[in-house]
Amino acid sequence: MKMAELSAVSGIPVATVKFYLRENLIAAGERTAPNQADYGPAHVARLRLIRSLIEVGGLAVADAREVLAAIDSDLPLQDTFAIAQRTVSGHIDPTGIDHRALDRVDAVLDGWLVSADNPGRLAAARVIESLDEVGHLDARNWLARYAQAALLVAEADIDEIAARSDRAAQAQTVVVGTVLGDALFSAVRRAAQEHVSALRYSAVPSRHHQTP
Amino acid sequence: MKMAELSAVSGIPVATVKFYLRENLIAAGERTAPNQADYGPAHVARLRLIRSLIEVGGLAVADAREVLAAIDSDLPLQDTFAIAQRTVSGHIDPTGIDHRALDRVDAVLDGWLVSADNPGRLAAARVIESLDEVGHLDARNWLARYAQAALLVAEADIDEIAARSDRAAQAQTVVVGTVLGDALFSAVRRAAQEHVSALRYSAVPSRHHQTP
């Protein structure tokens, strides 16, 4: 198909498709004339994946390029996981992290198989440090309950990956799951907060979306 | 204390403190001379809260101003909750959301007390729509497992709020918990992913932070 059709089928404006081409997020089409190229279903699929990562997952273009390269590579799945995790976590300088906060995170994650440079371990310590500064009541207990919930989420994540049949599909699920999983969980958490708080305080929302 | 001491005690550079003053994120100090003002412990506490929301929670300055105003107000706690949720969720146009995706979210949240315009309900539908587009395997089952975990997290959140003694402290916990809770959960999720995946595939991380 030509550029105009690629844009129509994927629902992405021509200017945006051209931008992704220039940024090497998608492969060039097969040249059919000096000023024309032919695109196939793989281009459509890739465009949808890019939109998902950037528009819904909130990745920067450079970060999207990095995780797409990891999908295309033949890196072991664990390495793809590590790249995806680093990309969504941003850079955290381990030397800037308070040791006591790190100790408290490690105490909660006791027995977990987690490497010292896991971006989540460092990021959690940074949040705990910040909660201490603002005088949050009981960050350790809060963290412990989050850790229990996170195990359920991680089990669901790994099951989704394991259900895929080949390496390429698994790598894509690793990336999509890592990037969109944060957005999905944050979203569901807000619905759960309203639900639990309504139950606790018997305040039924005025615009409940389900009829009683 | 004077500006220099306020900066030293809070650990925030003078230029940044002045920026927050100009942006009305903190109250002006008590004027003691034409070019000098006096600041107290409340200023230090407020500065730490701002740093937590902006630097760790990733809020924009305008969003930080909005949630700080909600803390300072005497709005009912549920309204403060709604403001905090909206601020971290960004604007989502309900008319742009696919109805089938929304139906699938509602099916999973069946029986939850959630208003139609809960930002999490809309955001979850947007993620589900995007997962469908990229051909994610079984988004509904994944969502259902996330919802179970989100209930645990929401219980922990509401318990933290309920443990506070007065309205001002509760409102601050609502805001801090909503903003930093996303960051904390995402962090713990990454550690849990590494742990579950190492257990599942017997791949012990090479740089485990705990001695065996």
Contacts between the chains, C-beta under 8 A, distances in Angstrom:
chain1	res1	chain2	res2	distance
A	45	B	134	7.6
A	45	B	135	7.6
A	48	B	133	4.7
A	48	B	134	5.4
A	49	B	134	5.0
A	51	B	130	7.5
A	51	B	133	7.5
A	52	B	130	4.4
A	52	B	131	7.5
A	52	B	133	6.3
A	52	B	134	5.0
A	55	B	130	7.8
A	56	B	126	6.1
A	56	B	127	6.0
A	56	B	130	4.2
A	78	B	197	6.9
A	78	B	201	7.5
A	78	B	203	6.1
A	81	B	193	6.9
A	81	B	194	7.5
A	81	B	197	6.6
A	85	B	190	4.9
A	85	B	193	7.2
A	85	B	194	7.8
A	88	B	186	7.5
A	89	B	186	7.8
A	89	B	187	7.7
A	89	B	190	6.7
A	106	B	209	6.5
A	106	B	210	7.1
A	109	B	188	7.9
A	109	B	191	5.7
A	109	B	195	7.7
A	110	B	210	7.7
A	111	B	210	8.0
A	112	B	191	6.3
A	112	B	192	7.4
A	112	B	194	7.9
A	112	B	195	4.1
A	113	B	194	6.8
A	113	B	195	4.9
A	113	B	198	3.9
A	113	B	199	6.5
A	113	B	204	6.0
A	113	B	205	5.9
A	113	B	208	6.6
A	114	B	191	4.8
A	114	B	194	5.2
A	114	B	195	5.6
A	114	B	205	6.7
A	114	B	208	7.3
A	114	B	209	6.5
A	115	B	194	6.7
A	115	B	205	3.8
A	115	B	206	7.0
A	115	B	207	4.6
A	115	B	208	6.1
A	115	B	209	6.7
A	116	B	207	5.0
A	116	B	208	7.3
A	116	B	209	3.9
A	117	B	207	6.4
A	118	B	190	6.2
A	118	B	191	5.4
A	118	B	194	5.4
A	118	B	205	7.9
A	119	B	187	7.8
A	119	B	190	5.7
A	120	B	186	7.4
A	120	B	187	4.4
A	120	B	188	6.2
A	120	B	189	6.6
A	120	B	190	2.8
A	120	B	191	4.1
A	120	B	192	7.7
A	120	B	193	7.7
A	120	B	194	7.5
A	121	B	187	7.6
A	121	B	190	7.9
A	121	B	191	5.3
A	121	B	209	7.2
A	122	B	187	7.9
A	123	B	183	6.7
A	123	B	186	7.3
A	123	B	187	3.7
A	123	B	190	7.4
A	124	B	184	6.2
A	124	B	187	3.9
A	124	B	188	5.6
A	124	B	191	6.8
A	126	B	56	6.1
A	126	B	187	7.9
A	127	B	56	6.0
A	127	B	180	5.4
A	127	B	183	5.2
A	127	B	184	4.5
A	127	B	187	6.3
A	128	B	184	7.8
A	130	B	51	7.6
A	130	B	52	4.4
A	130	B	55	7.8
A	130	B	56	4.3
A	130	B	180	6.5
A	131	B	52	7.5
A	131	B	176	7.1
A	131	B	180	6.4
A	133	B	48	4.7
A	133	B	51	7.5
A	133	B	52	6.3
A	134	B	45	7.6
A	134	B	48	5.4
A	134	B	49	5.1
A	134	B	52	5.0
A	134	B	172	7.5
A	134	B	176	5.9
A	135	B	45	7.6
A	136	B	160	7.6
A	136	B	173	7.0
A	136	B	176	6.1
A	136	B	177	7.9
A	137	B	160	5.9
A	137	B	163	5.6
A	137	B	164	6.6
A	137	B	173	6.9
A	138	B	160	6.9
A	138	B	163	7.1
A	141	B	156	7.9
A	142	B	156	5.7
A	142	B	157	8.0
A	142	B	160	5.7
A	142	B	177	8.0
A	142	B	184	7.7
A	143	B	184	6.9
A	143	B	188	7.2
A	145	B	152	6.4
A	145	B	153	7.2
A	145	B	155	7.5
A	145	B	156	3.8
A	146	B	153	6.1
A	146	B	156	6.5
A	146	B	181	7.9
A	146	B	184	5.8
A	146	B	185	5.5
A	146	B	188	5.0
A	147	B	188	5.3
A	147	B	191	7.9
A	147	B	192	7.1
A	148	B	152	6.3
A	149	B	149	4.2
A	149	B	150	7.4
A	149	B	152	4.2
A	149	B	153	4.8
A	149	B	156	7.7
A	149	B	185	7.4
A	150	B	149	7.4
A	150	B	185	6.6
A	150	B	188	4.1
A	150	B	189	4.7
A	150	B	191	7.3
A	150	B	192	4.0
A	151	B	192	5.1
A	151	B	195	7.6
A	151	B	196	6.8
A	152	B	145	6.5
A	152	B	148	6.3
A	152	B	149	4.2
A	152	B	152	7.5
A	153	B	145	7.2
A	153	B	146	6.1
A	153	B	149	4.8
A	153	B	189	5.5
A	153	B	192	6.8
A	154	B	189	6.4
A	154	B	192	3.7
A	154	B	193	4.6
A	154	B	195	7.0
A	154	B	196	4.2
A	154	B	197	7.7
A	155	B	145	7.5
A	155	B	196	5.7
A	156	B	141	7.9
A	156	B	142	5.7
A	156	B	145	3.8
A	156	B	146	6.5
A	156	B	149	7.7
A	157	B	142	8.0
A	157	B	189	7.9
A	157	B	193	5.8
A	157	B	196	7.6
A	158	B	193	7.1
A	158	B	196	5.1
A	158	B	197	5.4
A	158	B	200	5.7
A	160	B	136	7.6
A	160	B	137	5.9
A	160	B	138	7.0
A	160	B	142	5.7
A	162	B	200	7.4
A	163	B	137	5.5
A	163	B	138	7.2
A	164	B	137	6.6
A	172	B	134	7.5
A	173	B	136	7.0
A	173	B	137	6.9
A	176	B	131	7.0
A	176	B	134	5.9
A	176	B	136	6.1
A	177	B	136	7.9
A	177	B	142	8.0
A	178	B	193	7.6
A	180	B	127	5.4
A	180	B	130	6.5
A	180	B	131	6.4
A	181	B	146	7.8
A	181	B	189	7.2
A	182	B	182	7.7
A	182	B	186	4.8
A	182	B	189	7.4
A	183	B	123	6.7
A	183	B	127	5.2
A	184	B	124	6.2
A	184	B	127	4.5
A	184	B	128	7.8
A	184	B	142	7.7
A	184	B	143	6.9
A	184	B	146	5.8
A	185	B	146	5.5
A	185	B	149	7.4
A	185	B	150	6.6
A	185	B	185	6.3
A	185	B	186	7.6
A	185	B	189	7.1
A	186	B	88	7.5
A	186	B	89	7.8
A	186	B	120	7.4
A	186	B	123	7.2
A	186	B	182	4.8
A	186	B	185	7.6
A	186	B	186	7.8
A	187	B	89	7.6
A	187	B	119	7.7
A	187	B	120	4.4
A	187	B	121	7.6
A	187	B	122	7.9
A	187	B	123	3.7
A	187	B	124	3.9
A	187	B	126	7.9
A	187	B	127	6.3
A	188	B	109	7.9
A	188	B	120	6.2
A	188	B	124	5.6
A	188	B	143	7.2
A	188	B	146	5.0
A	188	B	147	5.3
A	188	B	150	4.2
A	189	B	120	6.6
A	189	B	150	4.7
A	189	B	153	5.5
A	189	B	154	6.3
A	189	B	157	7.9
A	189	B	181	7.1
A	189	B	182	7.4
A	189	B	185	7.1
A	190	B	85	4.9
A	190	B	89	6.7
A	190	B	118	6.2
A	190	B	119	5.7
A	190	B	120	2.8
A	190	B	121	7.9
A	190	B	123	7.4
A	191	B	109	5.7
A	191	B	112	6.2
A	191	B	114	4.8
A	191	B	118	5.4
A	191	B	120	4.1
A	191	B	121	5.3
A	191	B	124	6.9
A	191	B	147	7.9
A	191	B	150	7.3
A	192	B	112	7.4
A	192	B	120	7.7
A	192	B	147	7.1
A	192	B	150	4.0
A	192	B	151	5.1
A	192	B	153	6.8
A	192	B	154	3.7
A	193	B	81	6.9
A	193	B	85	7.2
A	193	B	120	7.7
A	193	B	154	4.6
A	193	B	157	5.8
A	193	B	158	7.1
A	193	B	178	7.6
A	194	B	81	7.5
A	194	B	85	7.8
A	194	B	112	7.9
A	194	B	113	6.8
A	194	B	114	5.2
A	194	B	115	6.7
A	194	B	118	5.4
A	194	B	120	7.5
A	195	B	109	7.7
A	195	B	112	4.1
A	195	B	113	4.9
A	195	B	114	5.6
A	195	B	151	7.6
A	195	B	154	7.0
A	196	B	151	6.8
A	196	B	154	4.2
A	196	B	155	5.7
A	196	B	157	7.6
A	196	B	158	5.1
A	197	B	78	6.9
A	197	B	81	6.6
A	197	B	154	7.7
A	197	B	158	5.5
A	198	B	113	3.9
A	199	B	113	6.5
A	200	B	158	5.7
A	200	B	162	7.3
A	201	B	78	7.5
A	203	B	78	6.0
A	204	B	113	6.0
A	205	B	113	5.9
A	205	B	114	6.8
A	205	B	115	3.8
A	205	B	118	7.9
A	206	B	115	7.0
A	207	B	115	4.5
A	207	B	116	4.9
A	207	B	117	6.3
A	208	B	113	6.6
A	208	B	114	7.3
A	208	B	115	6.1
A	208	B	116	7.2
A	209	B	106	6.5
A	209	B	114	6.6
A	209	B	115	6.7
A	209	B	116	3.8
A	209	B	121	7.2
A	210	B	106	7.1
A	210	B	110	7.7
A	210	B	111	7.9
